[in-house]
Structure formats: C-alpha cells, structure tokens
Amino acid sequence: MAVRAQASTSSLTKYATAKSPGVDLYNGSTSRDFCNSFWGGGDAGVNVLFARMRGAARTTDNLRNFWKERSTIEEEYASKLLHLAQSTMGKDEIGELRNALDTLQLETEKLAKTHLQLSSQIRTEMEDPTTALLNKQLEHRRSTQSPVEKKFKSKLSQESYVTKAREKYQSDCFRIATYSQQLDNQSPDAERIRVKLKRAEQTVGANEKDYAAFAKTLSDMIPGWEEDWKNFCDSCQDLEEERLDFMKDNLWAYANAVSTICVADDESCETIRTVLDQLETDRDIEAFVQEYGTGNSIPNPPDFVPYSGSTNANGSTPSLVGSVTATAVSTRPANYARKSRKPFPAYTPAASANAAAALRRDPSVTSSGQNHRTPSPTRAPTNNNAFPPRGANNVPPPPPTSPPQIHQSPPQARNGNGPNGYSEPDPKRTAALTDRRMTLPPQPAGIEVAAPIPPAAPTGDERNKILFYGTLEAMYDYTATIDEEFNFQAGDIIAVTDIPDDGWWSGELLDEARREEGRHVFPSNFVRLF
C-alpha cells in the first residue's frame, strides 16, 4: 500500500484546533458561515483562511495535472491498441476461426477508438473545466486576497505602533509614580530625584500624545478592516462551495466516463463470445478437408522391373531406360482408424452446461428404494462446491418406485473378439458384477454431494470415446473390490466414458501412468463435477 506524503509545514493542518465540531472556541457559536467563524483573538482566523485558499488552489492544480496525465495514458493505450489491431494474424485460417480472429481485430480497433474518445473526453470535460477553476482561484487571490493581505499587514503594523507607544507611556507613568514615592519618603537624594521626575513629566506628555494618536488611527482602521475581512470571508466561502461542488461533479463525470468504457469493453467481449459460439471444431476441420484435401489415394511404391539383357537385331544394346516400359502408378485407399492423443475431452460451453445440469440430479438409491445419503434437513452443506438441494422448497426428490437397473453392458477386457475390441463377457464375472452393483458403497464421512442421473448411455462406436458428461474430481479415496473397478485417490481427475443408471460409471484416470487396462468402473457418489 502506498504511503501518503506528510503535509508540509505551510499547510492548513498546523492550524487545526482540538475542539468539538460546531462549537466556537470563544463564544459557543454554531454558525457555519465563514464571516462568523474566522475571527478570534489575535486574528487567529486570518492565517487559517489564507492557508485554506492556498491549499485549495494547490488541490485544483494537482487535479488538473492528474487529468492531463490520465488523458495522455488513455491516448497512448489507444494508440497501442490500434497498432495491435492492425497487425497480421491468421491470414492462412479459414472458416469460423478466421471469422473469430477477424472479429478480435475489429473489436480491438473499436476498443482503441473508445479509449481515444475517453482521452478526448477527459481533456474537454475534466481537464479544461479544472483549468478554468484554477484560473478563477488565481484571479481571486490576485484581485481579492492580495489587497486584504496588504491591509492585514498595515493593521498589524499599526497595532505594533500602539503597543510600543503604550509601553513607553506606561513606563513613564511608572517612573513618575516611583520618583514621587521616593520624595514622599524624604530620600537623601531628593534633589537628583526631582530632576528625574521633571524629565519624566516632560516625556510622559509626548508619549501620551503618541499613544493616543496611534490608538485613534488603529480605531479608525478597524471598521474598514472588519468590513473588508467580512467581504473576503464571503467571497472565500462562495469560491469554496463552488470548488467542492465542481470537484464532486468532475470526479463523478470521470467515474461515469470510465464506466462507459467498461461497458464498451464488455460489449466487445460479448461480440467475440457470440462469434466463438459459432465455432465448431468438427465443422472447421471438415471445411478445411473439403477445401484443401488432396484425396485418400495412397500411391503404391513402383514395382522393380529387371533389365532382360537382350540385344537388338543390329547387335546394339538397348539403354536401360528404354528397356523399362512405363506403367500406371497403382494406389490404395486410406482407411486408417484415428488414434487421438488429446489428454482432455473437448470443451464446449453447451456441453459444460449440460454436464452441470446432469450432475444436479440424484439417482443414488439402493435396491430397496432408500437413498444412501441422509443429509440433515436443518443443516445445509458448508462446502461451496456441494450441489444445491433439488426440488421445491429445497426438498430432495422422492426415490424411484422401481429398483435401479444394473449396468447394461458389463465391463469386458479390451482387444478381444467382441464388438469394438472387447472380448465376450465371462458369465461368472458378469454375475459377480451384477450382485456388486445392486447398491453403491456408502460415502465416507464428510461433505455429501448428490450423484447425477446421466442421459442415456452411448451405444456403438461411442463407447470408446470420452464423453463430456463432466470432467470429474474424486472427493474420497476408493479401493476396488472387483476386477473391473479401479483404485483412485481424492483429487484424481477422471474422464467419463459411460454413465449407466445404476450409479456405477465407466471412465478412466487421466493420469496415464496409473491407468490400468480393463479397469474402468467407479462409484459415482465418490466424485463431483470438476
């Protein structure tokens, strides 16, 4: 956190007084008018108000410099954005990706223009009015405050004259009283004391006249000074009220202007998101193949044709090149099965939304129709990742009336003679798996998360694909109890490949080092949407 600079010794802070708000130091006045609040003994309010007006001008000057610098920053930022928008990007792309990249550049150029407009707005609506206010404050100081300061100095000088004359007059009076007392006591130096007394009586008259003259001059000056000071207080209060109202409006306008830019930024981002919604990986891949594909004919290597070694009728030997008869190049069609090495399932906003919606339904019930989890009806889960209660009034939906179905296609070993690379099911293993899957294992003690009801299980070639019903995170450790299940630990990430209705899902760990072939079954109530 930045440390604010300490106030200078010439600032207003040194004149602050420790008193309750609204209570005058001398007579308990509650007036908020400057003309009634800056008097006091020794003209205490004069220096306070002078310092206030000097500080107000400094603040206005600082704000003007702030707007100037802020406008320059926005202008430089807009220039860099415009240069960035004009850079070459994705000239070899096609389809929706090309459209998305073009939109990115267009929206960046639009943002550059909005920030350039903000720079101009700061100059015209904030910096220029602030400069005008500063000029008004400087003019007030030149035309109003400076004459008052001069009169105040004259008043201080006249007061000092009165003070000095009074001191001389009082000193002479004290000496005369002293000499008279000594004469009354019949001092042995009576003659010398009479001489001093005579001199003191001669000077006291002159000092008395000076004292009276200076006091009268000051007395005549005071009404004019008081009128000038009262008018100066009124003008200062008017200027201060104007300045405070201006500062509020000025800063408010700045906040509104920056908010407008934020809205424009968000609109540009929304435009980019709208274009990205149209980008489908499969469609762009298909468009690229259709437009630039070179066919699926793979040329076979040329056959070897040996040289026969025969001679022509004239006894000459034919050239090797001439002896080889040109033949058409044979081809074969490309019919490979793609093996993807993508570590994670493809992400789409729609698929993610569907996954989140699917994982908010609760099918984890036993064969007797009773739900395994019995959350307290009066206490909601405290984990932010826990799913919210389902049904009206936060009441979980009732359990199904019929027992849950078992896995429709028991796990089988891959690379067998069955469809899609699986071997035919083992009857004993199928029976054991069927008995095992009538109920899910109870969750360990802790936060309870409802297991989802998935859509219909995929069929055909889709069984080998990773379906984005959700990238799941294990909440607890689990130890397999049959061959088809696999072990996992809390925090492991599991990709789902099959989600049957009984709550025992199929999937695999994304950690290839710990993945075991043929083990792909796990309990759904031990995981949550990641």
N, C-alpha and C positions, 0 to 999 in steps of 0.2 A: 504494500500500500504506500502510495506517495505521501511524503511528509510536506505539509503546507509550510510555506515560508513564514517566519515570525514577522509580526508587524514592526514597522520602523518606529524610531523614537518620535518622529514627526507626525505619526498617525493619530487618529482620534482616540485610540484605546487608552492613551495615557491620561485622558481627561475623564474617563469613566468614574462615576461615583457609586459607592456602595449604599444604595437606598432602595426602598420598596418601590415597585412600578407605580407611577401616578401620584406619588407623594412628593411635594416640593420640599427641598432641604430646609427652607426657611419658614414658610407660612402655610404649608399644607395644601397648596393649590393643586387642583386636579385638572387644570386646563391643558389641552394638547396643542394649543396654538404656540407657535414659536415666539410671537410677540409678548406672550405672558410667561414664557418658560426659560428665557435665556437672559436673565438679569443677574441678581445676586451680588453679594459683597465683593468688592474688588473687581467688578465687571467680569466675573467668572465665566459668564455665558458667551462673551465675545470671542475668545480664543477657541471655544468649543465649536461655535458655528462657523468660524473661519476654517477650522480644520475639517469640519464636515463637508463644506463646499469644495475644498481642495481634494479631499478623498473621493467625492462624487465624480469630479472631473477625471481623476485617475481611473476610476472604475469604468467610466464610459470609454476612455481611451483604450483600456485593456480589452473591452468587449469589441471595439472596432477592430483592433488588431486580430482578435480571435476570428471574427467573421472573415477578415481578409485572408488569413491563413487557411481557414476551413474551405473557403471558396477555391483557393489555389489547389488544395488537396483533391477536391472533387474534380477539378478541371484536369489535373494530372491523371487521376484514376480513370476518367472518361477517355482520355487520350490513349492510355494503355489498353483499355478495353476495346476501343475502336481498332487499334493496331492488331490486337489479338483476334478480333472478329474477321479481319481481312486476311489472316494467314491461311495458307492452303492446307486442307485437311480432308482426307477421304476421297480424293479425286478418282480413285480406282474402284470405289464401292458402288453397289447397285441396290435397288430395292428400298425397303423401308429403312435400312441402316443409313443409306445415303440421304434419305429424306430427314432422318433424325439428326444427322450431322449438319445438314444444311440449316435445319431449324435451330440447332445450337448456335451456329454462327449468326443467323439472323436475330435471334433473341439477345445474343451478346452485343450485337450492334445496337439493338434497341435500348438495352441497358446503358450502353455508353452515351446514347443521346439523352436518356433521362437524367443521368448523373451530370451531364453537361448543362442541362436545364436547371438542375439543382444548384450548380455553381453560379449560374447567372441569377437565379432567384435569391441566393444568399447575398450577392452583391447589391441587387436592386432593392430588395425588400428588407434587408437586415443591415448590411454594412453602410449603405448610403443614408438611411434614417439615423443610424447611430452616429455617423459623422456629423449630420445636421444638428443632433442634440449636443454633441461635444462642442461644436462651434457656438451654439447658443450659451452653453455654460461658460465658455471662454469669454464671450462677449459680456455676459453678466458679471464676470469677475473684473473685466476691464472697465465697464461703464458704471457699475453699481458698487461692487465690493471695494475696488481701489479707492474711490473717494471716501467711503466710510472708514477704511483703514487709515487714511490720512487724517481724518477728523478725530479718530480714536487716538492717534499719536499726539495730535495737538491737545486733546483733552488730558492725556497722560502727562504732557509737559506742563500744562497749566496746574495740574494737581501737584506736581513736584514743586512748582514755584510757591504755591500756597503752603505746602508742607515745610519748606525751608524758611519762609517768612514767619510762619507760626513758631517754628523752633527758635528763631532769633528773638522774636518778641517775647516768648515765654522765658528765654534765658535772661533777657534784660530785666524782666519783671522779677525773676528770682533773685538776681543780684541786688536790685534795689531793696527788696524785702530783707535781704541778708545784711546789707550795709545799715539800713535803718535800725535793725535789731541790735547791731553792734554799737551804734551810737547811743541807743537807749540804755545799754549796759555800761556806758561810760568806759569805753575801751581806751587804753593808754595811747593808741594811735588814732585818736579821734580826728585830728586834722587831715591825716592821709586818707582816712575813710570818707571824710566829707568830700574830698577831691574826687574820689572814685564814684561816690554817689552822684555828684553833679554830672560827671561824664555819662554815667548810666542813664540819668534822667534825660540827657540830651539825645542819646541814641535810641532810647526806647520810643520816643515820639516818632522818629523816622521809620523805625521797624514796624511800629503800629500802623503807620500810613501804608507802607508797602503790603503788610499783611491784609489790611482791609481792601486795598486795591486788587491784589491777586484773588482774594476770595470773591470780590464782586465780579471780576472778569470770569472766573470759573462758574459762578452762579448764573451769569448771563449766558454762558456757553451751554450749560446743561440742558435747558429746554430744547435747543436746536439739536443737540446730540441725541437726546431721547427720541425726538421725532424722526431723525434720520435712522437711528437704530431700529425703531419700530417698523419703519417702512422697509428697511433691509431685511428684517426678520420675515415680514410678509412676502417679500419677493423670493427669499430663500425657500420658504415653505411652498410657495407656488411652484417653483422650479423643482423642488424635491418630489412633490406629489406628481408632477408631470414626468419626472425621470423614473419613478417607481412604476407608474402605470405603463410607461413606454417599455421598461425592462421586462415587465410581465408579458405584454403583448408581443414584444420582439422575440423573446425566448419561446413563447407559445407558438408563434408562426414558424420558428425553426423546427420545433418538435413536429408540427403538422407537415412541414415540407419533407422531413426525413421519413415520417410515417408513409407519406405518399410514395416515396422511393421504395420503401419496403413492400408496399402493395404492388408496385410495378415489378419488383424483383420476383415476388410470389406469382404474379400473373405470367411472367416469362417462364418460370419454372413449371407452372401448370401447363403451359403450351407445350413445353418439351415433354412432360409426362404424357400429355394427350397423344403426341406423335409416337412416343415409345409404346403406348398401348397397342398401336397398330403393328409393331414389330414382332413378328413371329419367326423364330429361328428356322423352323422347318420350311416355312414358305420362302424365306430368303435363300436358304440353301437350294431349294427346288428351282427358284428363279435363276440362280447362278448356274446350276447344272443345265437348265434348259437353254439358256442364252449362250453359255460358253462351253458346254460339254462337247467332247470330241468323240463320243461314241463308246460302245462297250466291246469293240472288236480288238482282241489282243493278237497281234501278228505272231505267227509261229516262227521259230528260227529257220533259216534257209537249210534245205537238205544238202548234204555233201554229194557232189557228182564227180566221181574219179575220172581222170584222163585215160582214154582207152589205149593210147599208144599206137594207133594205126597210121598208115601213110597214105597220101593221095596217089592217084594214078600216075602223076608225073614224078613220083618219088619224093615230093616235098613233104615236110612235117607240118601239119596244121598247128596254128597257135593255140595255146591253152584256153585263151578267152574265147576264141571262135569255136572251140570244141564243146563248150558248155551251152546247152540250149536254155534260153531264157524261159522261166516258168513263173506262173502267177503266185503271189505270196499268199499262203494259207493263213487263216485266222481262226480264233476260237472266241466264244463269248465270255465276257467277265461275269462270273456268277459267285462272287465271294460273299461270305457272311461277315458283316462288320463286327469288329470287336472293339467296343468303346473303352477307353481308359479314363473316362471322366470320374474324378473322385467323389463328386456330389451330384445328386439329382438336379436336373434343370429347374431353375426357379422362375415362376411366373406369379404376378400378383394375384391372378384369379385362382391358381392352384393353392397358393398360400391361404387365401380366404376360405376356399373350400375345406382345406385341411383343418383350419381353426374351427370352422363350423362343425365338421365331423367329430372333432375331439371334444366337443361340448355335450355330447350325448353319452349316456351311461348304460351299457349293456351288461355290466359285470354282475351277473346274478348266478346263483347256484341252481342245480337241477331241481331243488325244492321250491324255487321261485323266490328265495330270500336273498336280499342284497348282502354281499360280503361286508361292505363298509357301513358302519353305523355311526355317522357323524352326529355330534351333539346338536340338537335342534336350536339350542340357545347360544351357541358359540360358533362363529364363522371362522374358517381357516385364516391364519395370520400371514401366510406366505403370499406374496404378491403374484407369484406365478400360478397359484392354485386357480382352478377354473371356478367361475361364479356358480351359485345354485341354479338349478333348472326348474322350470315350471312356474306357474302362477304363485305369487306370494312366497317365492323362494322355497317352494316345497318340491323335493325330488319327485320325478315321475314314478308312477307305480311300476312294480316289476312285471314282466310279461307273464301271461297266463299259462303259456306252454313252456316246457323245459327248453333251454337253449340247444341249438343243433351243434353237433360235433363238427370237427374240421371236415370239409367236403372232399379234400384230396390229401390224404396223409403224406407227410414228407417222405421222399424217396431219395435214394442215392443218385447223384448225377452220373453222367457218362454211362448209362445203362442202355437197355434195349427198348425202353418205353418211349412214349412221345416226349418231344422236347428234351431229349438227352437224359431222361430218368429211367431207372430200371423198374420193372414191375413190382408192385408192393408185396412185402412179406406179410402173410396173414397174421402171424404171431405178433409181429411188431405193430401192425395196424390195430389189433385187439388191445395191446398194452397202451397204445397211444389213445385209443378211444376211451378206455377206462380212466386214463390220467386226465383227460380233457373235460371231463364232466364238470369240474369246478376249477376255478383259478386259485392259485395259492394266496393265502391272506397276505396283505401288505404288512411290512414291518411297522412298528410303532413310529409315528411321526405324522407328517402332513399327508392328508388323504386327497388324492386327485382322481376325479371320475375318469374311468376308461371310456373311450369313444365307441359309438356304433358306426362302423365304416359303411360305405356303399357296397354294392355287390362286388364279389371277388372277381378279379380279372380271369379271363379264360384264354386258351390258345397260346399263341406266342408271347402274350403279355406277361406270362408267369415268370419269365426270366428277366423282365425289366424291373428296374427300381421305380416304383410308383410314388409320386409325390403326394401321398396322403399325409405326409408330415415327416420332417427330419426329427427324430425323437432323441431325447436325452434320458438316460437311465437315472432314476431317483434313488434306487437302492441297489445293493449287491444281490446277485441271483446266482445260485448254483444249480446246474442242470441235473435232472433226475432221470431222464431217458436219453437215448442216443440222439434224437432229433433236436433236442434243445441245446442251447449254447450258454456258456457262462458269460456274465458281464458284471461290470462294477459301476457304482454310482458315478455319474459324469460321462460314461461312454456314450458315443453318438451311434445311433442305429438307423439304417435306411430300411424302409418298409417295402417288401415285395408282395405281400399278400395279407389281407386283413379279414379273415372269416368272422362269422357272427358269434362264435363261442368265446371270443376274448383272447384266444391263443393265436398270436400273429406270426407271420413269417417275415424274416428280414435277415440282415447281416451287419456285422460290425463294420464301420468304415475304416477301422484300423486293420489293414491287410495282414500285418504281422501276427495278429491274434485270431484272425478268421480261420475257422476250421471247415473243410469241405463236408457237406452233408448235414451240418448242424445249423438250423435256421429258424427254430421255433423259440418264442419267448412270450412271457405273460404280459398282456397289455397294461395291467394295473401297476406295473413296476416302472412305467415310463411316462413321459409327458412331452407335449409338443415343444420343440426347441426353438 
